[in-house]
Amino acid sequence: MSNKLTGKVAVVTGGGGGIGRGVCLALAAEGASVVVNDFGTAPDGTKAADKVVNEIKKAKGSAVANYDSVATIDVLAFPMVISNDDFSTIGSLA
């Protein structure tokens, strides 16, 4: 990949599986720091967001997990707080 997103932060809702997971991995492969937002939990108790964060980190990328539901508009500010604490600026919200 070309690292076009180096220095950018992306927040991906539903990033723990399916298309959201693919988006997280693609953004990280391009150099973005990713906030993986997913409140899902597998039957074994593992969090979906954690699995994707671990994949990104194994590939030498930067990511943090967020487990909040985005069913209400109020919660949309929380991933921003997490990413500002862990990274510095928000570049994308997916």
Buried (B, 14 or more C-beta within 10 A) or exposed (E): EEEEBEEBBBBBBBBBBEEBBEBBBBBBBBBBBBBBBBBBBEEEEEBBBBBBBBBBEEEEBBBBBBBBEBEEEEBBEBBBEBBEEBBEEBBBBB
